[in-house]
């Protein structure tokens, strides 16, 4: 899928080109001709069909102009005339009062979705935006797992160590964010479908990153570089054999709709600030380390991360921003208890991220580029913000050989301590 602007990726189109230069190549000359060459009827002749009408009808058409203030409000205007703005004033009062917003949400959401997907570069033609989003909502059902249990001999701790190491390698190669989410998704599937020993878990993770890069990236590292990052513990032949095995076991099915896309769409519709978006992205990436998050759908994870980010930052909101947020929350397809459950998992993980041995994501989001959201003091008390049921449960920090391990040393520790 086309990468988004929040991910610092390449746009699909040259948006500086004129509309005539972006015209579809299959459009013929006849389609661009206007009706000026049409023969005019004589006084004695009568129109033979509806296509021969010379005087246009005065119809009322529903137009959706975007307000310059909040980008949400839509009005009704006559197609060949002007209005006095009374309809827009009534609609404004309705939106700010919020009594009739539920009736208008489907149309508003569709309009905002079309504008957002076009702005983020996810679609070429706005006409197909809603169809693409509907397919994203349907296809995400295939990206979850019925249970969170891992087959033996894998454990949640071993999986978290490998994912944390993959985040470091992904950051070193400067891959896109879609590549990281696809890598972890392929790893979750491979760990449940392929029988490998725990000593080959690092090799399996590197193969998943290699396959995700082939699907999402334009430039890939050499196989020798991948082997070097694993301390040359595996040969090129072993890596290629594992790649062939993963492709065959997964039936060459490498598609994935990451939760990051749902997060960016919801945040754009809700008009969230940059700090809220970066905080939500940090919380969403922390969910990759938690094996218990694999049972949730991508849109549910994105909704919980964005809600928790707003709760932690406690920014002031205007009536327009609250209206936009109300429209954006109609994308939430999970119940309130499930949303609270996911938020509690993310809050507990974020509160202890600095003290854990798997802290690559914490370091990644502590830079000035990411607005240093991982060091926000509100994350330490995030579990307390969720009410009585959100009591903090600090993860146990194990002091041992894995503390401060560099890339390439994880596989050696696994092979010598299992």
C-alpha positions in Angstrom: 0.0 0.0 0.0 1.2 3.5 -0.7 3.1 4.9 2.1 1.8 7.9 4.0 3.2 11.3 4.7 3.6 10.7 8.4 6.0 7.9 7.7 8.4 10.2 5.7 8.0 8.1 2.7 7.8 8.8 -1.0 4.5 10.0 -2.5 2.9 8.1 -5.3 2.2 11.1 -7.5 3.9 14.4 -8.4 1.3 16.6 -6.7 2.9 19.8 -8.3 1.8 18.7 -11.7 -1.2 20.3 -13.3 -4.5 18.4 -13.6 -4.1 18.1 -17.3 -0.7 16.4 -16.9 -2.1 13.9 -14.4 -5.0 12.9 -16.7 -5.4 9.1 -17.2 -3.6 8.0 -20.4 -6.6 5.9 -21.6 -8.9 8.9 -21.8 -9.5 9.6 -25.5 -9.8 12.9 -27.3 -13.6 12.5 -27.7 -14.0 12.3 -23.9 -12.4 15.7 -23.5 -14.5 17.5 -26.1 -17.3 19.8 -24.9 -20.8 20.0 -26.1 -20.2 23.1 -28.2 -20.2 21.2 -31.5 -23.7 19.8 -30.9 -26.2 20.7 -33.6 -28.8 23.2 -32.4 -32.5 22.3 -32.9 -34.7 24.2 -35.3 -37.9 25.9 -34.0 -40.1 23.2 -35.5 -38.1 20.3 -34.1 -38.6 18.7 -30.8 -36.1 17.0 -28.6 -35.9 13.3 -29.2 -34.5 12.2 -25.9 -33.3 13.4 -22.6 -29.8 13.9 -24.0 -31.0 16.6 -26.5 -32.2 19.1 -23.8 -30.8 22.5 -24.4 -31.9 24.3 -21.3 -30.5 22.9 -18.0 -32.8 22.2 -15.2 -32.5 24.0 -11.9 -31.8 21.2 -9.6 -30.9 21.0 -6.0 -27.7 19.1 -5.6 -26.0 18.2 -2.3 -22.6 19.9 -2.4 -20.0 19.3 0.3 -17.8 22.5 0.6 -15.3 22.2 3.4 -15.3 25.1 5.8 -12.0 26.9 6.2 -12.3 26.8 10.0 -12.6 23.2 10.8 -12.8 21.2 7.6 -15.9 19.4 8.6 -19.1 21.4 8.1 -21.0 20.8 4.8 -23.7 23.0 3.4 -26.5 22.7 0.8 -26.4 25.0 -2.2 -28.4 25.4 -5.4 -26.5 24.3 -8.4 -27.2 27.4 -10.5 -27.7 30.0 -7.9 -26.6 31.3 -4.5 -28.0 30.9 -1.1 -28.2 33.2 1.9 -26.2 30.8 4.2 -29.2 30.0 6.4 -28.8 26.2 5.8 -25.1 26.3 6.8 -26.0 28.3 10.0 -28.6 25.8 11.0 -26.1 23.0 10.3 -23.4 24.7 12.4 -25.7 25.0 15.3 -26.7 21.4 15.0 -23.1 20.2 15.0 -21.9 22.4 17.8 -24.9 21.4 19.9 -24.3 17.7 19.0 -28.0 16.6 19.2 -28.3 15.6 15.5 -24.7 14.7 14.8 -25.4 10.9 14.7 -27.7 11.4 11.7 -25.0 13.3 9.8 -22.0 11.2 10.8 -22.1 8.7 7.9 -22.1 11.4 5.2 -19.5 13.5 7.1 -17.3 10.5 7.7 -17.4 9.5 4.1 -16.5 13.0 2.9 -13.7 13.3 5.4 -12.4 9.9 4.6 -12.1 10.8 0.9 -10.3 14.0 1.7 -7.9 12.3 4.1 -7.0 9.4 1.9 -6.3 11.8 -0.9 -4.2 14.1 1.3 -2.1 11.1 2.7 -1.5 9.8 -0.8 -3.4 6.5 -0.3 -5.6 6.9 -3.4 -5.2 8.3 -6.9 -8.8 9.0 -7.5 -11.1 10.2 -4.6 -14.0 8.3 -6.2 -12.6 5.0 -4.9 -11.5 6.1 -1.5 -14.5 4.7 0.4 -14.3 1.4 -1.5 -10.6 1.1 -0.6 -11.4 1.9 3.1 -14.2 -0.6 3.1 -11.9 -3.3 1.8 -9.3 -2.4 4.5 -12.0 -2.9 7.2 -13.0 -6.3 5.8 -9.5 -7.6 5.1 -8.2 -6.8 8.6 -10.2 -9.8 10.0 -7.5 -12.0 8.4 -4.7 -10.3 10.3 -5.6 -11.4 13.8 -5.1 -14.7 15.7 -7.7 -16.6 17.6 -5.5 -17.0 20.7 -2.3 -15.5 22.0 -0.6 -18.7 23.1 2.7 -19.5 21.3 3.7 -23.1 20.4 6.6 -24.6 22.3 9.4 -23.9 22.8 8.7 -20.2 22.1 7.9 -17.8 25.0 6.6 -14.3 25.1 10.0 -13.1 26.5 11.9 -14.7 23.6 9.5 -13.2 21.1 9.9 -9.7 22.6 13.7 -10.0 22.5 13.6 -10.8 18.8 11.1 -8.1 18.0 13.2 -5.5 19.9 16.2 -6.6 17.9 14.3 -6.4 14.6 13.3 -2.8 15.5 17.0 -1.9 15.9 17.9 -3.5 12.5 14.9 -1.8 10.9 16.0 1.5 12.2 19.5 1.0 11.0 18.4 0.2 7.4 16.0 3.3 7.5 13.1 1.2 6.3 9.5 2.5 6.2 7.2 1.9 9.1 5.0 -0.3 7.0 8.0 -2.7 6.7 8.3 -3.0 10.4 4.6 -3.8 11.0 4.6 -6.4 8.1 7.8 -8.0 9.6 6.2 -8.5 13.0 3.0 -9.8 11.3 4.9 -12.4 9.3 6.9 -13.4 12.4 3.7 -14.0 14.3 2.3 -16.2 11.5 5.6 -18.1 11.0 6.0 -18.8 14.7 2.6 -20.5 14.7 2.9 -22.4 11.4 6.5 -23.4 11.1 8.3 -25.7 13.4 11.7 -24.3 14.1 14.0 -24.5 17.1 14.5 -21.5 19.4 18.1 -21.3 18.3 16.8 -20.4 14.8 14.3 -17.8 16.0 16.7 -15.0 15.1 17.2 -16.3 11.6 13.4 -16.6 11.3 13.0 -12.9 12.3 15.6 -11.8 9.9 14.0 -13.7 7.0 10.6 -12.0 7.9 12.3 -8.6 7.7 13.9 -9.5 4.4 10.6 -10.6 2.9 8.8 -7.5 4.2 11.6 -5.3 2.7 11.1 -7.1 -0.7 7.4 -6.1 -0.6 7.6 -2.6 0.7 11.1 -1.2 -0.1 12.9 -0.2 -3.3 16.5 -0.8 -2.1 17.5 -3.9 -0.1 20.7 -4.9 1.7 22.9 -7.7 0.6 22.4 -11.1 2.1 26.0 -11.0 3.4 25.0 -7.8 5.4 22.1 -9.7 7.0 24.4 -12.5 7.9 26.9 -10.1 9.4 24.2 -8.6 11.6 23.6 -12.0 13.0 27.3 -12.3 13.9 27.7 -14.7 10.9 26.0 -17.4 13.0 24.0 -18.4 9.9 25.3 -18.8 6.3 23.7 -17.4 3.1 22.5 -20.9 2.2 20.7 -21.2 5.6 19.0 -17.8 5.1 17.8 -18.6 1.6 16.5 -22.0 2.7 14.6 -20.5 5.6 13.2 -17.9 3.2 11.9 -20.6 0.8 10.4 -22.5 3.7 8.6 -19.4 5.1 7.2 -18.5 1.7 5.9 -22.1 1.1 4.4 -22.4 4.6 2.6 -19.0 4.3 1.4 -19.8 0.7 3.2 -16.6 -0.5 0.6 -14.5 1.2 2.5 -11.4 2.4 -0.3 -8.8 2.4 -1.1 -6.9 5.5 -3.0 -3.7 6.4 -1.0 -2.2 9.3 -2.7 -0.5 12.2 -0.6 2.5 11.4 -2.8 3.3 8.4 -5.9 3.3 10.5 -4.1 5.5 13.1 -3.1 8.1 10.6 -6.6 8.2 9.0 -8.3 8.6 12.3 -5.9 11.2 13.5 -6.2 13.2 10.3 -10.0 13.2 10.5 -9.9 14.2 14.2 -7.5 17.0 13.5 -5.0 15.8 16.1 -1.9 17.7 16.8 1.6 16.5 15.9 2.4 15.5 19.5 -0.7 13.5 19.8 0.1 11.6 16.6 3.6 10.9 17.6 2.5 9.7 21.1 -0.1 7.4 19.5 2.6 6.1 17.1 4.8 5.3 20.0 2.1 3.5 21.9 1.2 1.6 18.8 4.7 0.4 18.2 5.0 -0.7 21.8 2.1 -3.1 21.1 4.4 -5.0 18.7 6.4 -6.2 21.8 3.3 -7.5 23.5 2.2 -10.9 22.3 -1.3 -10.5 23.9 -2.0 -7.7 21.4 -2.1 -10.2 18.4 -5.7 -11.1 19.2 -6.9 -7.5 18.4 -7.7 -6.1 15.1 -5.5 -3.3 13.6 -8.3 -0.7 13.8 -8.9 -1.6 17.5 -5.2 -1.1 18.3 -5.1 2.2 16.5 -8.2 3.5 18.2 -6.9 2.5 21.7 -3.4 4.1 21.0 -5.0 7.4 19.9 -7.4 7.5 22.8 -4.6 6.9 25.3 -2.4 9.5 23.6 -5.1 12.1 24.0 -5.7 11.1 27.6 -2.0 11.3 28.5 -1.3 14.6 26.9 -4.5 16.3 28.2 -4.5 19.0 25.5 -7.2 21.7 25.4 -9.9 21.1 22.8 -12.2 23.5 21.0 -15.8 22.8 19.9 -14.6 22.2 16.4 -12.0 19.7 17.4 -14.5 17.9 19.6 -16.9 17.7 16.7 -14.1 16.3 14.5 -13.1 13.8 17.2 -16.8 12.6 17.5 -16.8 11.9 13.7 -13.5 10.1 13.9 -14.6 7.9 16.7 -17.3 6.4 14.5 -14.4 4.3 13.1 -14.1 2.5 16.5 -15.6 -0.9 16.0 -14.7 -2.3 19.4 -16.8 -2.2 22.6 -15.9 0.1 25.5 -14.6 -2.7 27.7 -12.4 -4.0 24.9 -11.1 -0.5 24.3 -10.3 -0.1 28.0 -8.5 -3.4 28.0 -6.2 -2.5 25.1 -5.6 0.9 26.6 -4.6 -0.7 29.9 -2.1 -3.0 28.1 -0.5 -0.1 26.3 -0.5 2.1 29.5 1.3 -0.6 31.5 3.8 -1.3 28.8 4.5 2.5 28.3 4.9 3.1 32.1 7.7 0.5 32.3 9.3 0.9 28.9 12.3 2.8 30.1 13.2 0.1 32.6 12.7 -2.9 30.4 15.6 -4.7 28.6 13.6 -4.4 25.3 13.8 -0.6 25.1 14.6 0.0 21.4 11.2 1.7 20.8 11.7 3.9 23.8 15.1 5.1 22.5 13.7 5.5 19.0 10.9 7.9 20.1 13.2 9.9 22.5 14.7 12.0 19.7 13.8 15.5 18.8 12.3 14.3 15.5 9.7 12.4 17.4 9.1 15.3 19.9 10.6 13.1 22.6 7.2 11.6 23.4 8.7 8.5 25.1 10.0 10.6 27.9 6.7 12.4 28.6 6.1 12.3 32.4 2.5 11.5 31.9 3.3 8.0 30.7 4.5 7.0 34.2 1.1 7.5 35.6 -0.8 6.4 32.5 -2.3 3.3 34.2 -3.8 5.5 36.9 -5.7 7.5 34.3 -7.9 4.6 33.3 -9.8 4.4 36.6 -9.9 1.8 39.4 -9.5 -1.1 37.0 -6.3 0.4 35.5 -4.0 -0.2 38.5 -0.4 -0.3 37.3 1.3 -3.7 37.0 5.0 -3.1 36.7 6.7 -5.7 34.4 9.5 -7.5 36.2 12.9 -6.4 35.0 15.3 -9.3 34.7 19.0 -8.4 35.2 21.1 -10.8 33.2 23.2 -11.3 30.1 20.6 -9.8 27.8 20.9 -6.3 29.4 22.5 -4.0 26.8 22.9 -6.7 24.2 24.0 -5.5 20.8 22.6 -6.6 17.4 24.0 -10.0 16.6 24.4 -11.2 20.2 20.8 -12.3 20.8 21.0 -15.4 18.7 24.2 -16.5 20.4 22.6 -16.1 23.8 19.6 -18.2 22.7 21.7 -21.0 21.3 23.9 -21.2 24.4 21.2 -20.9 27.1 18.5 -23.3 25.8 
